[in-house]
Amino acid sequence: MILIDDKELNNIYGGGFGLWIAIGSLVTFLIGVIDGYVRPLKCNK
């Protein structure tokens, strides 16, 4: 196991991709809720 100090920890990049997935999922969900409220469709049985 390698021990790294604070200076090396600040130079590590990564993990931002998951944030964009969460934001995209939230936006998609909100668009679906608004679309369902504004334009309700019947279920075809």
C-alpha positions in Angstrom: 0.0 0.0 0.0 1.3 3.4 -1.0 0.9 6.4 1.4 0.3 9.7 -0.3 0.4 13.1 1.3 -2.1 16.0 1.0 -0.2 17.6 -2.0 -0.5 14.4 -4.0 -4.1 13.9 -3.0 -5.0 17.3 -4.5 -3.5 16.3 -7.8 -5.8 13.3 -8.3 -8.7 13.9 -10.7 -11.7 11.7 -11.3 -15.2 10.9 -10.1 -17.0 13.7 -11.8 -18.7 11.5 -14.4 -21.1 10.1 -11.7 -22.2 13.6 -10.9 -23.3 14.2 -14.5 -25.2 10.9 -14.6 -27.1 11.9 -11.4 -27.9 15.3 -12.8 -29.1 13.8 -16.1 -31.2 11.3 -14.3 -32.9 14.0 -12.2 -33.6 16.1 -15.3 -35.0 13.2 -17.2 -37.3 12.3 -14.2 -38.5 15.8 -13.9 -39.3 16.1 -17.6 -41.3 12.8 -17.3 -43.3 14.0 -14.3 -44.1 17.3 -16.0 -45.0 15.6 -19.3 -47.3 13.2 -17.4 -49.0 16.0 -15.6 -49.5 18.2 -18.6 -50.4 15.5 -21.1 -51.9 12.5 -19.3 -52.5 9.4 -21.4 -54.7 6.4 -20.7 -53.3 3.0 -20.4 -54.3 0.7 -23.2 -55.6 -2.6 -21.7 
